[in-house]
Amino acid sequence: MGLESTIGVAKTGTNSVRTTVPEGITEFLGVKAGDKLEWKMEVHKNERAAIVTKKSDSVGSVELARYSMKRKRKLVD
């Protein structure tokens, strides 16, 4: 199953675009407003792909671990 979002103009007169990250992706990555994303580009068998990950730092890693533990507790309760 894939999730979709629509690309829109970020700022008139530039080539920048923006989109909304689907809720399922934000939960999966454990991201929230203000977090930073890291983008990587790859070409595999002549197909272009973008890999998006939550930018890691020591605080981000701890927060992601906390999120995972909270999520597990909710599922058990």
N, C-alpha and C positions, 0 to 999 in steps of 0.2 A: 504494500500500500504506500502510495506517495502522497505528500502534502503539497498544496499549491499556494502561491501568492502572486499578486500582480505587481509588475514594475511600474512605477510612476516617476514623473520628473521631480528631481530633488530641488533644483534651482534653475529657473528660466535663464536661458542663454549659456548653459554649461552642458557638458556631457554626463554629469553625475545623475544617477538614478537612485531611488529608494524603494524599499518594500517593507512589509510587516512580516516579522518572523512568526510563523504559526505557533499557537499555544503548545501543541504537542512537541515541537522542536525545542521551545524554551524549557519545558519541563525535562525533556530528555537530556539537554545539555546542562541543566541546572543554572540557567542564566536569568538575570533580572535587569531592570532598567539601570543604566550606569555601568554595567559590565562591559568589557571589551571583547571583541571577537577577532580571531586571527584567520585570515583567508590565505589559502594556498591554491595554486593552479597546477593542474596535471594534464598531460595528454596520454591517453592509453588507447592503443589501436585506432589512432586518428580521431578519437572523440575527446572533446575538451570537458574537463570537470573542475569544479571548485570544491575544495574541502574546507569546511568551516568548523572551527573549534573555539571553545571558550579560552581566551588568553590566560595562560597559567601563570600564577605567581604564588608565593607562599600563602597569602591570605586567601586567594581564590581556591586553592586546593583544599584548604581547611573548610571553607564554606561549602564546597561541593560535597565533601565527606559528611558534613553536618546535614545537608539537604538529603543525602541518601539515607542516613540513619533516621531522620524524621519520617521520610516516606515509608521506610520499612515498618516503623512503629505503627503508622496509620493503617497499613495493610494488615498487620497482625491484630490490632484492636477490633 
